[in-house]
Amino acid sequence: MAAHLKKRVYEEFSKVVQQQLEEVPSKKLRLTKPSKSAALHIDLCKATTSTDALQYLLQFARKPVEAESVEGVVRILLEHYYKENDKSVRLKIVSLLGLLSQTPGFVPDCIVEDVINLLQNEKSHQVLSQLLDTLLVIGSRLQENLPLRLRLIEIACKRLTDTSHGVRSKCLQMIGCLGSVEKLSTKEAESLAAKDVQKIIGEYFNDQDPRVRTAAIKAMLQLHERGMKLHQTNYSQACKLLTDDFEQVRSEAVQLIWVLSQLYPESIVPIPSSSEEIRLVDDAFGKICHTISDTSWVVRVQAAKLLGSMQQVSSEFLVQTLDKNLMSDLRRKRTAHERAKELYSSGEFSSGRKWGDDAPKEELNTDAVNLIDSGACGAFVHGLEDEMYEVRISAVESLCALAQSSPSFAEKCLDFLVDMFNDEIEEVRLQSIHSLRKISNHITLREDQLDTVLAVLEDSSRDIREALHELLCYTNVSTKDCIRLALVDLLKNLTKYPTDKNSIWKCLKFLGGRHPTLVLPLVPELLSTHPFFDTPEPDMDDPAYIAVLVLIFNAAKSCPTMTALFSDHTFRHYAYLRDSLSHLVPELRLPGRKMAAMSDYSTLAPVEDSSQQFLRQSLERLYTIHLLDPQGAQELLDFTIRDLQRLGVLQSELAGMADFSATYLRCQLLLMKALQEKLWNVAAPLYLKQNAVVYGASKEILEETYKMEFMYAGLENTQVAKVHHMRLQAMALQLILTACTSRGIEPLLGASEKFLHEVDVFQRCFSSELPHMRNCFIDKVLELMPRLAASKPSDLVKILQAALRQSSFLHLTLPDQIHRASAIIIEPTGESDNPLKFTSGLVVALDIDATLEHVQDPQTTVKVQVVYPDGQVQMIHPKPSDFRNPGPGRHRLITQVYLSHTAWTEPCQIELRLLLAYSSSRSKASALGAATKQTWSDSVENLVPPENTIEGTIPFSKPVKVFIMPKPARR
Amino acid sequence: MYNKANYNVKIASHAKENLESFYRYIQNLKGGTHQCAKLVDNSAIFTEMMSRQWMKVQAIDGLHFNLPLQDVWITDESTSESHFHLDHCGALPYMTEMVGYDGPIYMTHPTKAICPILLEDYRKITVDKKGETNFFTSQMIKDCMKKVVAVNLHQTVQVDDELEIKAYYAGHVLGAAMFFIKAGSESVVYTGDYNMTPDRHLGAAWIDKCRPDILITESTYATTIRDSKRCRERDFLKKVHETIENGGKVLIPVFALGRAQELCILLETFWERMNLKAPIYFSMGLTEKANHYYKLFITWTNQKIRKTFVQRNMFEFKHIKAFDRSYADNPGPMVVFATPGMLHAGQSLQIFKKWAGNEKNMVIVPGYCVQGTVGHKILNGTRKLEMEGRQTLEVKMQVEYMSFSAHADAKGIMELIRQAEPRNVLLVHGEAKKMAFLKQKIEQEFSISCHMPANGETVTLVTNPNIPVDISLGLLKREVSLGPLPDPKKPKVMHGTLIIKEGSLRLVSPEQALKELGLTEHHLRFTCSVTIQDSHKDQETLNRIYSHLKSILKDYSIQHLPDGSVMVESILIKISAPSEDQGTKVILVSWSYQDEELGSYLTTLLRKGLPQSTT
């Protein structure tokens, strides 16, 4: 093999040398397909100094090499390596070898021997470590080759005694990446490499160089990741490394301890300097807690993050993390949290108004005070007060994770989380609000705590306020005063930030639904009813009043006695709100009124199953379609589409699937109808009318296929292929149409070339799908492809015609979930009658707030379209930061669009809608996926990603009309 | 804070004495006799570090000069200032210009910038208002500042061949630093004031594992562990917010630098967050000038300010404006920061008088107030104040106390000790009783020695200076190749001969030492006879010994020589002349002195006797 390859290499550049001899190399070279290896060889031969050679190599590294010529390039590089004296050039050559052996499609086992040989004679430590790196790359490419791996490990073990830290670190890395995880057979076990790799690595935990120590721990972690079970003996060593002088070592050691604590949570370790023993996970927890006051913030972040995942730790240790003994002048002092709690339980609620109110009382025994935190003591207290926000955020996350699994801990950490609401960094505040929401099912807020929480409602950041509203949705409160407090503060919030209307209403809906008994005593006060006097009827359009009603109605749902307290107008308002805000106001059992059809939601579950079945059946019905005559087939399609559409309306869960299949079938129907038109394929541009029908059909199909491809999330490659296939058919239709209608061959030439290109692309992108497409259009086309490419356009058209007519219907199989992208514009509502006035020629900013569902990558695809009454259309690209991601599959767009126009005489409406932009190049790139992934990307400079051009747009929200009035400028 | 402020008043009367003693001390220094000076204040500390006989590093803390001004670092060659508070730099012009100190002075950049403003202000008050004479002049401040060398954090400054200093971030106030001073192999860390908990405008103090011989730390809060700053901040903000919402005015008496900036940032961000509109004012003059420098030294502030300053410098306040006297009568809510902090004079007192009558208003005292000041009285609940001219002022406004202190508490001090890992700790700047507690804790938890010297007391500490020894490369390489790779953390045992000749120390191989000294090598052999009970023949016994040793000493080479003896490495074992008694054998064991360990082990092993024969 090697000999053969060698021969080929020599052939390659011997050809070139020959051309050189002819002394017209440049010209000839351009004629032959330039060979990379040959060019490199010439360059390297030309290089007189090592700097030149280095330059050539660097240039060479910028361009990728095809898999076929890698072998040749490697030979040339190796040859040059032996000649080279300068170590930087050798270094570069070796690194290139590593890069080359990563080339997909190239099997590097033929160069292993060479690289190992290089290792023998190399003196420079840098080149040595680079060589080991290359071996590592090769070794990880050839994971399956066990003997080779063992051999490489043996080499690494031998080199471990090198004096350079770089070489030692690389060796350790190699052992970590290649060390055999599997049980070895006896024969192999005899060799040196089969020795216990963990032991070998463990010896380097005490290396003199911190970089080697780091590499050793990393190698150990690598072994763990590759599935080897680490020995418990490593634990004590790792613990010692926690006090290392170097932060990298400490940071890795923390991870190692964490890994071991997860592996052996229940084993018992002794406590030094005492005879007691504790569980390993507790001990590790204590140790990691200790590092939360490390000097390096990197280690602190690491520690804070890991704490959250140690769920097995005993609760006593957990509680300690929040412990901080305060003292003042050697006397015990209560924390502010304790004082607040005490005040609350004793009933008096006056805050300390005078100095010395918090004066310490109890004398402390000096021996009992532990100043240096041993173990878990106060770890989170430290973490939450850390200087770096990264540490604080990780601490909050961990606190939340631990609290979720332990209700008693959740109760304890509540005060601390609430305190974090006042952090100086918004991200931390937001995170702590989210965390509190996650654990809110474990806790009940006290009045003073709620007070602190509610203070945040005045925050100017919308995200914070909405997060808080969401938190309040899930919060349990203890007294009716809490409800009142929350309502008052929410209303205050509403007056200060009227845009929060929807979010506040939603929040009150849940608040009312959760605490019906607490709302009940407040009802007369809230509705301001009076036992004797009639009170004036409140304004129905007041958002604050609606907010109150939402609270009350939701509470009344599970508290039937409440309705007795309503006055007449409340009932009227109920009817109105039930109609206008049905998602916020539940159905109430009102006296004297019949409950509307008791279509309880509980019966829905079986329905779902049957509807899914129905969907499947409708699609299965179509399998027999080829048996039917065209008329019957059309009818079958017709009513299946109708069924599916109706199903989509009724069953929101299945809407995506139903719509998708209905659209697909509709395309099929259109195609069928178009092919049915017997007249159009006869000849000549005489049948203009018929052409119009077919033309319209093909155009519609094209549009629908784009919608199908880009508007639905959750499609698999199969469906995408089918959609593309449909599009291809539509294109073929158009091509035939062009052939019929246009005179002359020129337009046809271009069109047919384009079509062939599309077919080619399809073939490349969906090669894996082709076997499933037997007997359909593409199958037929591809059969004839070699002929097609050569044939004249007119022949092509004929073939296509035949193929289209003979092709059979491609049945649709559905994945489990398809979601249709949708958008709702919340703001502006389009209800306002007051035009937005501005001076013509200047701009006015319009706030837009919309929720997007199931949109992939909205930052690049979602655009805002503004249509002015004069037909002028503008497309606005929102900033990536305008998108928020409140939940999976959901996005929120909060942005501003700038409007401007010349003066109008009277106000007029403009239309706003959201568009989904697509480009087919993007879809292809994603379909090709991994294949085109640049392995050379690290050496390729500024490889510009293919321009994301917008090919077309799909509107996917209802348009909203906004009244605007550009006034002429005053002179 | 408490104790410091207390002696602040007490010391004032001793100003003259202080001056004199200080002067005497400087005289001593100049004269070259390193005598210990007796200083008045209780936090005075004087360390002598003997290092190579000629190097002396002296640390002085507590040179009280009218105001408490101490923490001046004096070495033979240099002075380094930890930060700009007057109690740390107040005596500087006096020392350099009037006393005549002419060595270099080291300061961090912010300290160098702000220090002259403070000194000038201080001079004005003392000279212009109190009429003090014999005080330094403006020119002297300028001249003094010219001698200052600015240093960066973590920058190692070589003062001379032996002495180097390095500054570490200390929190506390802008530009505050801890100094690491190293002379030869001995080192000291002097902390000045520092703060281990980050606040709204500064980060936490930080030091690396520099392992100094002595760590000299302040211990103001030796017996206090403070609550989370978050509760404190939240309380403060809540009180201000509520008062503002009710239409009241808030007065916050502060000192010009330090806490004032923290509170400004706190309120500014709160106003920004909550979208509040009420105006905030701070008094013109000193604060305004200082804010200018806070804007410049962004790198010295905390993470948040550092990260956001590209968009907006946090010290360019949006909501906080300069105060004018006439604003105090404006209607509507407002917040005013006014100096001085104890309400004893000046603007804060004037505003207080105007606003005291309204119960909607509030005064928040953010620090300690000395007895006798208005601040102290109202904090203790006095509702009727007697003003000058027999007027009485009824205080209806709400009075609040908040403690914002920027000193490390007991935990913080321990934390710093843990970070630096010193060999000895020296506590200064605190009350004896409290320091005793901390001292006990430090000794108990770190098991290192801790001292708390009284005034004028000299502490002598033993250090382990490094003594460099030359070693021949050949010997080193030979020794290294023997064992595993050297580990810097563990001492390594090696064989060699130490030659001390003509003041130089050399480590050479024994052979070379013999050669150099012209001596011949003597061999020393120990021989020992062991009697064991064994009834077998001689040869049999030897075989048994051989197999016995072979089974125990697995890693050693054991040979059975043809002449009827056993060799363990270089140790010879044979049976001596047959004794009369058939049952007892006398075995000779012989070893050279290099194998002493193994030899004695073997004898004890043989003394225990052979195992009962397996045959």
Interface residues (C-beta under 8 A of the other chain):
Chain A: T161 N206 D207 Q208 D245 S293 T295 K324 N325 L326 M327 S328 D329 L330 K333 T335 A336 H337 S351 R353 K354 W355 G356 T366 V369 L371 I372 D373 V381 L384 E385 D386 E387 M388 Y389 D419 M420 N422 D423 E424 I425 T452 A455 E458 D459 S460 S461 K496
Chain B: T197 P198 R200 G203 A204 W206 I207 D208 K209 T223 T224 I225 R226 D227 S228 K229 R230 C231 R232 E233 R234 D235 L237 K238 H241 T269 E272 R273 M274 N275 N302 Q303 K304 V365 L379 N380 G381 Q398 V399 E400 Y401 A410 K411 M414 E415 R418 Q419 K434 F437 Q440 K441 E445 F446 L485 P486 D487 P488 K489
